Amino acid sequence: MHFKLIIALIEDSKTPTVVDAARNAGATGSTVLTQARGEGLQKSKTFFGLSLEVQRDMVLFLVEEHLSRCILETIAEVGEFDDKPGTGIAFQIDVEDAVGVSHQIRQLTPVVEEEL
């Protein structure tokens, strides 16, 4: 079984909604890293030297490769990434190898067999 790592940078207020939607789309779990900062095309606004930026979370999803595109599209839709600038981004990268995922493999095998 092959995996992809989906990395999503999300406004912290949307994290629970995005994680739930990803789970419903086939993700078997996630890791949330809080208080990330990012900067897009435009610099963050400041007020008397204080930054006025929204906190972000980095959410990591290790997902089976046949389910990854659906999960990625679900994250983008629920997070409204294409609707509003600065709401977040998500991308996926190939995972060469992974350990500690045997329980996920057992759970995902029937699901992936249906996809094929």
Helices and strands as residue ranges (DSSP letters): E 3-11, G 12-14, H 15-25, E 31-36, E 46-47, E 50-51, E 56-64, H 65-79, E 88-95, H 102-115
